[in-house]
Amino acid sequence: MKRLAVGILLAIATLFAYANAQAPIKVYAVYATPIEEPWDGVIHAALLDAQQAGLITYEFVDDLGYAGDLERVLAEVAEENAPAVIFGDAFGNEEAVRRVARDYPDIAFAFGSGLGPVEPNFAVFDNWIHEPAYLSGLIAGTVSESGVVGVVGGYPVPEVNRIVNAFIVGVREANPDAKVLVSFINSWFDPPAAKEAALAQLDAGADVLFAERFGVIEAAQERGAYAFGNMSDQNSLAPDTVITGPVWHLEPLVRYVIDQVSKGSFTAQDLKDFTMMGKGGASLAPFHGFEAKLPADLVELVKTKEAEIVGGLFRVPINEETPTTTR
């Protein structure tokens, strides 16, 4: 009898746990650029991770551009698919995305944006990866033999500027006499233009490049220069060229949003903190063997600074002014 009672209790507990298990929620993503572009690629990777964990079902559409198609498609997704959450990037489509979100208040919208959240359903985030960018600059300023470091960025907007400026702070801390060449291609995804700008910097004496945009690493590889990736670990693109770089991890933010929606407690908020090193939203990419080629004291310095940032003992300055070529 006792064994039967225990069995019944276990069965009830199992049924209760099953009934209260978090069912996957329906998520859709709408991207202005191709997912091969690192910014949207990071969002896509985090959502795939959540799908593989059984937390969500996931569909997406990408490469919608900035000429009006995104607003139309976003409205169609909201109306016809009725997902619980829509993720995406609003940069260049801010007004359009916010209009659609206003029309569908029962859907949670979580979009990359340089502007603020809007009640009741429009949350925003950004890639606050200036901290590992600073660490990358420390390395770049040390390994550069010519004393000239190049940076190729997309647009000179605050979101890009703070990353580039933090990188420059690191370069100048390592080598106060370093010259930093800065170019913007005025595009979010134009690898040929980024490569051309990088080649011009190499011709001007740079021997280390920060690839804020996709296409720069190819130029560095062709010329035998070192490079730093951005937003994802890009060492696999050129293993002998890419030392490391700032990496954006959106998994903590995505899981937070999913949890809030599942509990019915989602609110419009700025999710900035979830993309910084202290909450696991950013990191320095692995060295992939480069630590054996770098000065031991440099590796130790970077590790110390990294620990201080994560521990809240050191703050990387935030400067969103447009960076220019400096010496």
VENHUSUL-V593574 format. One line per field, one symbol per residue. ss: DSSP state (A for helix, B for strand, O for the rest). phi: phi as a letter, one per 40 degrees, with the letter a starting at -180 (. if undefined). psi: psi as a letter, one per 40 degrees, with the letter a starting at -180 (. if undefined). A space follows every 50 residues. Layout:
# VENHUSUL-V593574
ss: ???
phi: ???
psi: ???
This chain:
# VENHUSUL-V593574
ss: OAAAAAAAAAAAAAAAAAAAOOOOBBBBBBOOOOOOOAAAAAAAAAAAAA AAOOOBBBBBBOOOOOOOAAAAAAAAAAAAAOOOBBBBBOOOOAAAAAAA AAAOOOOBBBBBOOOOOBOOOBBBBOOOOAAAAAAAAAAAAAAOOOOBBB BBBOOOOAAAAAAAAAAAAAAAAAOOOOBBBBBBOOOOOOAAAAAAAAAA AAAOOOOBBBBOOOOAAAAAAAAOOBBBBBBOOOAAAOOOOBBBBBBBOO AAAAAAAAAAAAAOOOOOOBOAAAAOAAAOOBBBOOOOOAAAOOOAAAAA AAAAAAAAAAOOOOOOOOOOOOOOOBO
phi: .ccccccccccccccccccccccdccbbbbbcbccccdcccccdcccccc cccgcabbbabbfcgbbhcccccccccccccfccbbbibcdgbdcccccc dccbccbcbbbcacbccbcbbbcbaaccbccccccccdcdccccccgbbb bbbcbcbdccdcccccccdcdcccadccbbcbbbcfacaadccccccccc cccchcbabbccbchccccccccgccabcagbcbdccadcbccaicbbbc ddcccccdcccccgbcbcaccddcbbccbgcaaccdcfgcccccddccdc cccccccccccgcabccbbbcccbdbb
psi: dddddddddddddddddddeihihihhiihhdiiedhddddddddddddd ddeediihiiiifeafeedddddddddddddfidihiahehefddddddd ddegeehhhhihieaiihieehiiiiggfdddddddddddddehdeehhi hhicigidddddddddddddddddgdeihhhhihefidggdddddddddd dddeeiehihgdihddddddddefiiihahdihedddgdedhdaihhhhe ddddddddddddefehihihfddeeiddeeeiihiiefedddeihddddd ddddddddddeeehhhihheihiihi.
